[in-house]
Amino acid sequence: MNDLSLKRANLFNSTLSKLKSVWLMVIIIPLLILIFDAEKFNTILLFALNALLGTIPFILFAVSLVAYLKASGAESIVSKMFKGKEIRTIFIATLVGGLAPFCSCEVIPFIASMLALGVPLSAVMAFWLSSPLIDPPALLITAGALGWDYAIGKTISALSLGLFGGFGIYFLTKFGMFATPLKKKNYSSCSSSCDTKDPFNQQTIWKFWKSSERVKIFRFEFTSNGLFLLKWLSFAYLLEAIMVTYMSAQVIGNFLGGDGLFSIVIGALAGVPAYLNSYAAPALVSGLLEQGLSAGGAMAFLVGGAISSIPAMTAVWSLVNRSTFIAYLTFGLGGAILCGLLFQFYINL
């Protein structure tokens, strides 16, 4: 009898574990939409698919690069690039992020790659925060919709937040924090670093395909990392499609009206579920300003909405540990509020 109860408990736990599968959720959610709101099914599914297809080239590039570097043993070169030069790397990562046209979800494959290759979290955080905020096309779009004050203010915010987050992590690591930012993955096979305590301490063989063992490493790294990112970004873009479909600009505008500190804080927080990238947000913010949103609240909304979102946070949560996730949100949302306050002060002057 006890054996039967144990078997039933194991079966229940196994079923529950499968129900928690992200892939299963990606299948079930569209089916529920098809059942309860069939008119929106095509809209949501096409939005999610188009967003995912737009990100796949980034995923392929990122996972191919990581797989090649691991299989060839070139991680040692990447490691040497950042040893003893962390402060300079923070500045470089911030500037590169300011030119890279990635939204808060598209940047995740590159974050995963950088962390997997041993790039310091301080430099990764600098790139992470600055990249979704601004790039040359977004600068012109913001200037056209809101004026150059907002465009320049957002650019300064992007660079400042990159440095703020990068140096914030840099100083916190001096106290022993963020030693292992990535979550541990339970892989069933071996990776390139299994044979040594130091993953960067191995011979570099650029033509790795001549070694069957290194080909296996490449295949494993490419497949495991690719499926991991594909799984979570599929789920993230599905959430994005649902929010964009069911959350109207009018609802957001009514929620954000007003001025003062409260408007700025709410603007930063509301930008997260609104999920608007640097190309779509300026037009909405222009309308919100006409409805009474303060300049500081508008800037906080622009910054907070670009840096993160519920879909992006879902993918990030699967990638990094709790302390890194909290630091990402703290620097992102705290920085958005600070940028809003400073921009409001500038406008008042």
Secondary structure, 3 states (H helix, E strand, C coil): CHHHHHHHHHHHHHHHHHHCCHHHHHHHHHHHHHHHCHHHHHHHHHHHHHHHHHHHHHHHHHHHHHHHHHHHCCHHHHHHHHCCCHHHHHHHHHHHHHHCCCCCCCCHHHHHHHHHCCCCHHHHHHHHHHCCCCCHHHHHHHHHHHCHHHHHHHHHHHHHHHHHHHHHHHHHHCCCCCCCCECCCCCCCCCCCCCCCCCCCCCCCCCHHHCHHHHHHHHHHHHHHHHHHHHHHHHHHHHHHHHHHHCCHHHHHHHHCECHHHHHHHHHHHHHHHCCCCCCHHHHHHHHHHCCECHHHHHHHHHHHHHCCHHHHHHHHHHECHHHHHHHHHHHHHHHHHHHHHHHHHHHC
